[in-house]
Amino acid sequence: MTTIHDHRKLGRELGLFDTDPLIGAGLPYWLPDGAAVRHTLEEYIRAAERRAGYQHVYSPVIGKRELYEISGHWAHYSDDMFPPMDLGGEQVVLRPSLCPHHAVIYRSRSHSYRELPLRMAELGGMYRSELSGVLGGLTRVRAIQLNDAHIFCTLDQVAEEAQAALDMIRRAYEALGITPTRYRLSLPGPGGKYVAAPEKWQRSTALLTDVLDRSGLPYEAAEGEAAFYGPKIDVQVTDGAGRESTLSTVQVDFHQPEQFDLHYIGADGAKHRPVMVHRSIIGSVERAVAHLIEQHGGAFPAWLAPTQLVILPISDTELPNAAALAQRCTSLGLRAQIAGPDRGSLGARIREARLVPYQAVIGAKEAVEDHVALRLRDGRRLDPQPVSDALAHISALIGAHSTALWADTTA
């Protein structure tokens, strides 16, 4: 029978995150182990983006109301935004999205066609005025840390950039052990929440449809799920209770480049309008971690685990060896903890550390020979081996963001 994990319950039991009514509903805080998972995930994404040619920026989490009037958020999305704050005679708003800020950053400098595609990324905060009734754990929150990026490119470059974004999503899911439920082509539906620009919708829909067809990915079209400014590819995941949600997106936007009068200088010396490709590899960090908790039941891939190796000295005599091993782990960038005899019998400590990928047992013989007897989270026991060999093997698997615990066997 498959165990259904609730990230709200499990996340608190494992000391990953919590909430407090004094801080407010939909505003979780991260405890040290949860912060370790989040930091590792964020660094993985930043490194992947750097390798893919993205430039990282920072932008403020508030902006003048006029900024969102230009972008279209105020007209089409204000129900999900926090009310404006009066500041020195101006109205400022907590941002509901990063794209208007990135559009302004792009237009702050002149750009040549030779610079395109220009890939701009940010792990930044944004805020949604979610109703209390829909808030829950990390999946629906009011303060969101979004893995966002905007690619400014020519029309001829859109398909290649969208395909590259889908490839990045696939690689990230492999490293995280996530299986997408389905791919969805999200289209506009009836009603006035969408920008009225039929020609732009047709062009952008045709582009994304072609990308999906060429990729060979099975997908379904869904009306009423598009962003207000354009269609998108949504990567859907399902939790243990069968609830589906969007984790990753790729969007084509002709609207905001026009609204912000973005341009680049073409080979002909004239001004041309770029296209914006919005792209998020893991979406919001909060929702991604919620899904990972439920997907793995707290037994994260080793590279993501808050504690990667627990050191188990059999007696107090081996405590100095345990401390030396912990220091070696730290120097290699591994997250290790010592669970000494004061925390119970060896069996009790092993059970307590059942979610830790690696358990390093040190007895009298191992201490003398500078060896370690490894137990893997899946129950396998390895023969004692030199500490240096064990740490090299573990470091290699973690550095490769592998879901395997040892050799080619997947946990």
Buried (B, 14 or more C-beta within 10 A) or exposed (E): EEEEBBBBEBBBEBEBBBBEEEEEBBBBEBBEBBBBBBEBBBEBBBEBBEEBEBEBBEBEBBBBBEBBBBBBBBEBBBEBBBEBEEEEEEEBBBBBBBBBBBBBBBBEEEBEBEEBBBBBBBBBBBBBBBEEEEBBBBBBBBBBBBBBBBBBBBBEBBBEBBBBBBEBBBBBBEBBBBEBBBBBBBBBEEEEBBBEBEEBBEBBBEBBBBBBEEBEBEBEEBEEBBBBBBBBBBBBBBBBEEEEBBBBBBBBBBBBBEBBEBBBBBEEEEEBEBBBBBBBBBBBBBBBBBBBBBBBBBBBBBBBBBBBBBBBBBEEEBBEBBBBBBEBBEEBEBBBBBBBBEEEEBEEBBEEBEBBBBBBBBBEEBBEEEBBBBBBBEEEEBEBBEBEEBBEBBBEBBEEBBBEBBEEEEB
